[in-house]
């Protein structure tokens, strides 16, 4: 790999100046990376939190910055410049495959395009487009490129510490987006002590752990993540717009009114260049003017274009595993509302179509996604956030007796919400009260 000469500093609102060396700068300047400037980090959250206009571009730079900060405390890795460079690039490129509106359409592409999430696009972009040419120009081999992808996907067993920096409960991705999302949404829920966490991280038995002095910082990080999910990521109005967006995107794909490339496309780079939020809303405006568009789809498109949310009819929240059995019963019946022929008959009598009622079930847990090391055909190793206690033993952060999160970390908040159009609100509510709560 050739010696790097030039570098640039990006002024970041979260981390201050972020140094971007020559190789990373070449990647940042690539058209597919610049596309991330036009993909909002939180999808449609700006319809609720108007400051949430930040993008995957800034978050990717921030993730790279934090990854490089973590590398400083891992002597097993930071003595290897080539390995550090691959981990830095993995952090920078981890979101390059995102669709318009970020995570909003993940289920749609699984169902319609048979693509298992944005990671498939990330892998294809790094391995098949001129991004790879940039890496090769700087001396990276095919194996090096596969290493970068492996770090992003959490599949790198040869360097488990590096994989944990990119893919773990305490990874650079989460450490950046909580602070970034909190600041841009104008809320305080996601603020935690990043500096304390960074100086408390250390390698121990091939694991990235937190020294005991940083226990409360780790605890604060976990609680911050929980509060951001409850207050921002699964906000009822944000979710209402995401329901509309998913319905619209799925319908447009199935009807052939829009096209989205497969990660296996032989012309992936050119086909992805304009697939951003601007493209999506331009297509929505074009489709909205089509005289032959059916009324239901036209209405959903109009709601997206002019910020007209669905109305929430009913919400149930259940904390598992100690929830009231009666609450669980109502919760499950509410989720399965449209499976009931009696309910559907009630809708029909009131002139309500089945597709005018929407059921959503977001969930929140402190251990949002327990991280793991994928071992090919072997069993995945699930790893919590470990604290190295004063006796030199590794302890799950959630199992420390003095922890504020100990009694709630094992619980999962399940939410079920029913939405409909404004004119049906009272009718649907009355049917739910009659069929769910009075029987």
N, C-alpha and C positions, 0 to 999 in steps of 0.2 A: 504494500500500500504506500502510495507516494506521500512525501512530506507535504503537509498543508501550510499554506502561506497566508492566504487572505481569510478574514473573518469579519463578521458584522455583529452589531449589537441591536437587539430589538427591545424597545421600551415597553415593558409589560405592566399592566395595571395591578397585577397580583404580586409578581416577583421582582419588580424593578427591571434592571437591564439583564437580558438573557443573551449570553454570548453564543453565536452560531458560527462554528468553524466552516472552512471551505466546502468540505464534502456535504455537510448538512445544509449549507447554504444553497448548493447546487440542487439538492432535493427540494428545499423550500421553494425555490424559483421554478420548479417544474410545474407545468400547467395543471396536472392532476392534483398536486398539493395546493396550488393556488385556488383550485375549485373549492377547497374547504373554507375559504373566506365567505363563500356563498351558501354555506350550510349551517343553520343555527344549531348551537350546542343543545338547546332544550326544545327543539321542534317548535310547537305552538305555544310554549309557555309565555311568550311575549304578549299573547292575547289576555293573559291574567296579570303577569308581572311585566309591565311595559319596558323595563330596563333590560329584559332578558334577550337582548339582540346580539349577544356574543356568539362566536362561531367555533367550529371544530378547529379552525386554523390556530387561534390563540391558545386553545386547550392543548393542542398537539405540541406547540412550543413549550408550554408550561410543564407538560408531562416529561418532555426531554430534559428540561432544566432540573426537575426534581430527581429524575433518574440519575443524572450526573452528580447531584448532591449526595444521593445514597451511595453511589459508587465510591465516593471519597472515604467511606467508613469500612470498606470491604477490601482489605489488603490482598486477599486471595484473588481478587479480580482486578483491582486498580493498578496492579503491577504489569498487567497485560494490556497494552494499548489497543491491540487489535480487538480483543474481546470487549473492552470498554466501548470501542467505537460501534461494534455491532449492537450492544445493548442500548446505546444512545440512539442509534438509528431505529431500533425496534420501538423505542418510546415515541420517537418523532412520527413514525409511520403507522402506529397502531390503529388509527382511525381513518386512514386514507380511503377505505372502502365504503364509508358510510353513504347511505342513500339520502335523498332530500329529506329534510325534517328529522335527520338523525335516526333515532330508534323507532319512530312512529310506524314504519311499514315492515318491520321485521317479520311479523306473522304473515303479512300479505305475500312476501316473496317466498316464504316457505310453502304456503298453500298454492299459489298460482304459478310461480316460477320454479318451484322445487329447489330453492337455494337455501341452504341452512345458515342464514344470517349474513350480516355484512362482512364477517371475517373471511368468507369465501372470496368476496371481491377484493379484500385487502391482500390476501395471498396471491390472487391472480394478477393484481396490479404490480406487486413487487417482483413477481416471477416472469411476467409476460410482456410488460410494457417498457418504454424507454427509461423508466425508473431503474430497471435492472442495468440498462446501458450506463447510467450514471455511476452506479455502484461498481461496475466492471471497469469503467474508466479510471476509478480510484483504486484499482487493484484487487477488488473483491472477486473471489472465485464463486462457482455455482454452490459449493458447500457453504461458503460464507453467507450467501443469499438465503439458503435454506436455514441456516442458523438464525438469521434475523426473523424469518417467518416463525420458526420454532419458538423463539422467545415471545413473540406476540401471542401465539396460540397456547402458551403454557406447556409446550411439548418438549422442552429442552431438558433432558435428564442429565446430560453430560455436565451442564453448568446450572444446577438447581437454584443457586443463589441469584444468578442472573435472571432466571425465569421468574423468580418471586418478585423481583423489582418491577417486572412488567405485568405479571399476572398473579395477583394474590389479594388477600383481604386488605393488606396494607401496602398496596402497590402505588407506583408513581401516578397512575391514572386517577385513582380515587383521591389521593392526596391533593391533586390539582383541582379536580372538578368540584369538590365540595366547597373549597374556598372561592373558586371562580363563580360558580353558580350562585352562591350566597351573596357575593358582592353585586353581581349584575342583576339579581332579582330584588335587591334592596332589602334583604332579610338578614337576620343575624344567626339563624339556626345552624348554618354550616361552618361557623367560625370555630377553629380549634387552634392549638398551639403547635403549628408546623415546625417552627425552629427547635422547640424542645424535643419533638419527636425525632427530627433528623439527627440531632446530636446524641439521641438515646438508642438509635439503631445500631446493631452489631451482628456479626456472623457468629453462629454457634452450632457446631455439628451439622454443617451444611444447611442451616436454616437462618433466615433473616429474622432476628428477634429484637425485642425491646428490653433494654436494661431497666432494672427496677426503678431507677430514678425517673424514668419516663412513663411509668405505669399510668399516672393520672392523665398524662397527655394522650396516651393510647385510649384510655377510657373516654376522654372528651371527644376524641375522633369518632369512636363508635357511636356515641350518643348524637353527635352532630350529624352523622350519616342517617341515623334513624329519624331525627327531627326533620331533616331535609326531605326524606321520602314522604313523611306524613304531611308536611306543610306545603311542599312544592311539587315533588315528582308525581304524587298521586292526588294532587289538588282536584276537587270535583269538576271544576269548570275546565281546567286543562285537559282532564281525561275526557270530558264531553266533546271537546274539539277533536281530540285524537280518535274518538269513536267515529265521528263524521269523516275525518280524513282517511281512515282505514277503509270505511265503506266505499268512499269515492274512488280511492286508488285501486281497490280490488275490482270494482265494477268497470272502471276505465280500462284496466288491463284485460279483463275477461272479454270486454266488448271490442277490444282492439282500437280503442280511441286514443290510447297512448301506448308507447312501447318502452320497455326498459331492457337493456342488454343483459345477456347471460354472462357470468364470469368466464364461461368457456368460449366466448366469442373470439374469433380470430382478428377482430378489429376493435377490441375492447377500449383501447385508449381514446380513439376518435369518438366512439359511441358514448363514452362517459363524460367527455369534456364539458358538455352543457347540462348534465343531469344534476341540477342543484335546485335550491329553493326558488330561484328566479324562473328557471325552466318550468317547474311544477305550477307555479301560480300563473305564468303566461299561458300554459296549456289549459288551466282551469278557466281563465278568462275567454280563451278561444272556444272551449267546449260550452261554456255558459251561453254563448250567443248562437249556438246551433239550434235551428228551429225544430229539428226532429228529436231533440233530447227529451227523454221521458220526464214527467213532472217530478217524480220522486227524486231522481238523480239530480235534476236541475235545482231542486230545492236544497239538497245537501251541498252542492257546489256553491250556491248563493250564500249559504250559511258560513262556509269557509271563507269566501271572498269578502264578506261584509260583516264578519264577526257577530254572528247570531247563534249563540250556543243552544244546544238542547237543554231542556229543563229537567232537573233531577226530581223524580217522583218520590223515591224512598231510598234510604240507606241503612244498612245494618253493618255493624262492626263487631267482630268476635276475636277475643284474644285466646289463642290455644296455648297450652292444653287445659286450662282451668276454667273454660267458659261455662256459663249456665247452660245446661242441656236444652232448656226451652228456647234460649237465644239461638243455639245451634240449629234447632229444628226450624225456626223462622228464617234463619240465614239460608239454610239449604233450600227451603221451599221458595224463597225469594229468588235465589239464583236459578232455580229450575222453573221459574214462572211460566215461560213460554212452552214448556213441555206438557202443561196441563191442558187437556181438551176443553175443560170447563172454562178456564181462563180465556182461551182463544175464542170460544163461543161468546163469552161476555164482551170481548173486544169487538167481535163482528157485529153484535147487537148494537153497539155504540158507534159503529161506523169507523172503527180503528183497524187499520191493517197491521198484520203481524210485524212487518218490517218498519213500522212507525214506533215500535217500542224496542229499546236497547237495554241489554243487561251487561254490566261490566263488573269484573272481579279483580281489582288490583290487590296485591298483598305486600306486606312490609315486615321485615324481620331484622333484628340487630345484626345477625350474621347473614347479610343479604345474599352473598354467594360464597359459601366456604371455599377457600382456594385449595388447589390440589396440584400435584405433579402427575402429569399423564405418563404412564409407563408402557405405552403401546398396548400389548395384549395383557399386561399385568394389571392388577387392581390399582385404581387410583388412590393416591395417598392424600387424605384430607388433612389439612393443617390449619389450626386456629391461629389467632394472633397470640404468639408466645411471649411471656414475660420471664426474663431471667431473674429469679428471686435472689434474695441476699445470701441464700445457701448454695447458690449455683445450680439450682434446679429449674427446669423449664415448666412453667405453669400457664395453662390457658387463662387469658386475661379475664374471661367470664367466670372463672372458678376461684378467683381470689376472694377470700372471705370478706374483706373490707370493701369490695367493689360495689359501687352503686348499681352496676348493670347486672350483677349476679342473679338477682331474682327475676329479671325480665328477659334476659338474653335468650333463654330457651323458648320463649313464647314467640308466636307469630301472629301479627295482626292481619286478619283476613277481612276484606271489605267487599260487600256486594252492593251495587247501586243500580237503580232502574231509572232510565231517562226516556223522555218522549218529547214530541213537539208541544209548543206552548198551548195550543188549542185543545190538546187531549189531556192536559195535566190533571185536572180535577177528576175526569172520568177514569183514567188509569189508576189514580190514587184510590178512588172509591172501590174499584175492582180488587185492588191489592188488599185493602182493609177488609173487604168482605171475604176473599178467598184465602188469604194468608193468615190474617190475625183473628178472625172471628170463627174459624172452623176448629 
